Amino acid sequence: MTAEAIAAGSPAGPATTSGAPDRPLRIALLTYKGNPFCGGQGVYVRHLSRELARLGHSVEVIGAQPYPVLDDGVPLTELGSLDLYRQPDPFRTPKRGEYRDWIDALEVATMWTGGFPEPLTFSLRARRHLAARRGEFDVVHDNQTLGYGLLGDLGAPLVTTIHHPITVDRRLEIDAADGRRARASVRRWYGFTRMQKRVARRLPSVVTVSGSSKQEITDHLGVRPERIRVVPIGADTRLFSPDPAVPEIPGRIVTTSSADVPLKGLIHLVEALAKLRTEHPRAHLVVVGKRADDGPVHQAIERYGLGDAVRFVKGISDAELVDLVRGAQIACVPSLYEGFSLPAAEAMATGTPLVATTGGAIPEVAGADGETSLAVPPGDADALAGALNRLLRDGELRRRLGAAGRERVLSRFTWARAAEGTVELYRAAVAARAGATR
């Protein structure tokens, strides 16, 4: 087999532990939000569930709006919320006939007071749902809900993924908020993080995606390190792959970011682009994410006259996304912090050279500066501009970094490997529960 085929994995049957085959597991995979086009949680659920099914396990995703997009063979059970943040009427007040029970009332009341209710209310609905189906699952896997409803006996052992502590997002958004009133609003919105801290400390089995995230979970949430296992995630290397037939667009830089999320560092990339265009007038930026109609990023684009040099795209297909990245001369991850960075792994898998910051776990994915990527400090627009300039001027460096980056992803960061590592945790949790009941 080729190195690429080995890295991608194959549906050879159920995973094994201790060298002996074990029966397929029945897995309930919970996700309180699953949008595959916004944030990493939907991507995680989609690709992990597919690879678990390829290993021969029975996976049922139980989720709320926005519902995840799943591959064939993976069923979705819709455990709907009131969908209070849907477009085009976010923060809506439901009509009287929409209320079903006290959980719905709690959801609306929390929104009215400026909080974000979904982790708590989804956990309560999930607990009720699992109680009605007791005995149908061997393991329950929670994707970062961390709600009170998931404490206690769920009828099966619980494994929880924490991609990174949301307290990191909270701190960065408070730092970026303009004025006392804005900071107070951010604190109210992130009130659910107090619950997540309390729940996380009581979890028997936590899986996270990087060594950096493991340390943050210990420092921010107080989870003992011996309870945390690192299982890196990765790129879909069947989809994200080089294609010489896709033409390279001179000056194109691509990034994945929402303009209104300070943690993603987009404003620093916009500032870097303004500097870069003094030497490379054709340099332009394509942002996979939501455009903000106001705020620091919008203001920077206007201030530097970059309206024609920055384009936002949203809701594109997988194939369109891959070709967008393939056609770029450079992929960039300007984030101040990442718990893993799927966009980095996906760009590297296509063979597109990467410029990335050293925020959080990004170096664990991107590798050594000058070998598999170019690394810059987070929040440093001058350093970003310098690295982008260096790559645009040096085609041989782009080719070398692109090839080395793809090899790094193939050897370390694939969804097949992630599924195999996760199954090991499932089996350990099942064995621990069986031992405790003897």
C-alpha positions, -999 to 999 in steps of 0.1 A, spaced: 0 0 0 11 36 -5 19 58 24 -13 78 16 -35 47 17 -20 36 50 -25 70 65 -61 72 53 -70 39 68 -94 12 55 -127 -3 67 -110 -35 78 -135 -42 107 -138 -34 144 -110 -20 163 -91 -43 186 -76 -40 221 -49 -62 237 -44 -79 203 -78 -96 203 -109 -87 183 -138 -72 203 -174 -69 194 -186 -37 177 -197 -10 201 -230 9 202 -221 45 205 -243 76 212 -224 107 200 -239 139 215 -234 173 200 -253 204 211 -245 221 179 -232 206 147 -229 231 119 -201 218 97 -196 252 81 -190 272 113 -165 260 139 -148 227 144 -174 208 164 -196 199 134 -165 188 114 -154 166 143 -188 149 146 -191 143 109 -157 128 103 -153 109 136 -187 93 132 -179 82 97 -146 66 106 -161 49 137 -187 33 113 -160 23 89 -143 4 118 -176 -16 122 -192 2 151 -228 14 154 -228 51 158 -259 73 163 -254 111 165 -279 128 188 -278 166 182 -295 199 182 -297 228 158 -278 236 137 -279 199 129 -248 182 117 -243 170 82 -234 133 83 -221 107 59 -242 78 46 -247 51 72 -246 74 102 -281 81 116 -290 114 132 -315 117 160 -328 153 162 -330 165 198 -343 200 189 -339 231 209 -361 262 203 -334 274 179 -333 308 194 -303 320 174 -313 310 139 -312 333 109 -328 356 99 -343 362 134 -317 355 161 -326 362 197 -363 357 189 -390 351 214 -409 319 206 -447 319 203 -467 303 231 -474 272 211 -437 264 207 -431 258 244 -431 221 252 -418 219 288 -399 236 315 -366 231 297 -379 253 269 -389 279 294 -354 278 310 -338 282 275 -358 314 268 -353 328 303 -315 324 300 -315 341 266 -336 370 280 -310 376 307 -281 377 282 -268 342 287 -262 313 264 -284 284 274 -277 256 249 -251 236 267 -273 233 298 -306 227 280 -292 202 255 -277 183 284 -310 181 302 -328 169 270 -301 144 263 -303 130 298 -341 125 295 -336 109 260 -309 85 272 -330 75 302 -358 65 279 -334 43 258 -314 27 287 -295 -3 275 -293 7 239 -258 20 240 -225 7 253 -209 42 256 -220 78 255 -196 103 239 -203 140 246 -188 165 223 -181 194 247 -216 200 260 -203 198 296 -238 204 310 -252 194 344 -276 169 328 -247 146 318 -236 140 354 -247 109 371 -258 76 356 -266 78 319 -271 40 315 -236 37 299 -201 51 306 -194 87 295 -165 98 275 -162 136 269 -143 155 242 -131 190 252 -115 206 222 -102 235 244 -117 253 274 -142 280 263 -128 301 291 -100 309 267 -125 324 242 -141 342 271 -109 359 282 -99 370 247 -134 384 240 -134 403 273 -100 417 264 -112 428 230 -145 443 243 -148 481 240 -161 495 273 -175 483 306 -209 476 292 -195 454 264 -174 435 289 -203 429 311 -223 416 282 -195 391 273 -194 379 309 -232 373 309 -230 354 276 -202 332 289 -219 325 322 -222 288 311 -185 283 315 -189 282 353 -211 251 348 -186 236 324 -158 240 350 -179 222 376 -189 194 353 -154 189 338 -139 183 372 -163 154 378 -157 136 345 -141 102 346 -127 102 311 -117 132 290 -103 132 255 -87 162 239 -70 170 206 -36 183 215 -10 186 243 -16 223 245 -53 217 251 -46 192 277 -26 217 297 -53 244 292 -79 220 305 -59 213 336 -51 249 342 -85 265 334 -110 237 343 -91 219 371 -93 185 355 -66 162 368 -41 154 340 -43 116 345 -80 118 335 -71 134 301 -61 115 270 -48 132 239 -61 119 206 -52 142 177 -77 148 150 -69 155 114 -78 161 78 -99 141 55 -69 132 33 -92 116 6 -108 150 1 -80 174 10 -54 164 -15 -33 180 -42 -46 184 -77 -22 198 -103 -52 205 -126 -64 233 -103 -46 265 -114 -27 285 -88 -41 320 -85 -12 346 -82 -13 365 -49 -42 344 -34 -40 339 4 -68 319 20 -78 317 56 -107 303 77 -122 328 102 -152 346 113 -146 384 113 -164 389 147 -143 363 166 -112 380 181 -96 347 189 -91 340 152 -68 370 147 -83 380 114 -77 417 121 -39 411 122 -40 393 89 -59 423 73 -33 446 87 -5 423 73 -22 423 39 -22 461 38 16 460 44 21 432 19 4 449 -10 30 477 -10 53 450 -26 28 426 -40 -1 446 -54 -19 414 -66 -19 400 -31 -55 394 -19 -73 375 8 -102 350 6 -118 344 40 -139 312 45 -163 325 71 -188 352 81 -183 388 71 -191 413 99 -209 445 88 -193 464 116 -165 460 141 -127 461 141 -122 438 110 -147 458 89 -132 491 100 -96 479 92 -107 468 57 -122 502 51 -93 521 67 -67 504 45 -88 505 13 -89 468 10 -126 464 -1 -115 449 -34 -87 428 -18 -107 409 8 -135 385 -1 -156 364 23 -172 332 12 -197 312 33 -218 280 28 -196 266 0 -195 228 -7 -166 206 4 -154 204 -32 -155 242 -36 -136 246 -3 -109 222 -14 -104 238 -48 -103 272 -31 -74 261 -9 -57 242 -38 -57 274 -59 -41 296 -32 -4 304 -31 -5 305 7 -28 293 34 -27 313 66 -38 306 102 -35 340 121 -53 328 153 -43 340 187 -51 306 200 -63 272 187 -70 240 205 -59 221 174 -65 239 140 -83 219 115 -78 246 88 -40 242 92 -42 204 88 -66 206 58 -44 232 40 -13 212 46 -31 181 33 -37 198 -1 0 207 -4 -7 244 0 22 261 20 12 274 54 19 305 74 7 301 110 10 316 144 24 298 174 -9 303 193 -20 274 214 -17 240 197 -10 253 162 28 244 163 18 208 172 -1 206 139 20 229 116 54 215 127 88 233 128 93 267 114 110 265 80 104 228 76 67 222 72 54 258 76 65 293 85 57 303 121 51 338 135 41 351 169 3 356 175 -10 391 171 21 404 152 10 419 118 45 428 109 57 392 113 28 379 93 35 403 65 71 393 65 64 356 63 37 361 35 62 382 16 89 356 19 66 329 5 52 350 -24 87 358 -35 101 322 -33 83 295 -54 108 268 -45 101 274 -8 64 272 -14 68 238 -31 91 225 -4 69 235 25 37 223 7 51 188 1 66 185 36 33 197 51 13 171 33 36 143 44 33 155 80 -5 153 79 -5 118 63 18 105 90 2 121 120 -32 136 115 -60 115 98 -95 108 109 -89 70 108 -62 74 134 -84 96 155 -112 70 154 -89 42 164 -76 62 194 -111 71 205 -122 35 204 -94 26 228 -109 52 252 -144 38 248 -132 2 256 -113 14 286 -144 33 299 -166 2 293 -141 -20 311 -139 5 341 -177 5 344 -179 -33 343 -152 -35 369 -169 -10 392 -202 -30 391 -187 -64 400 
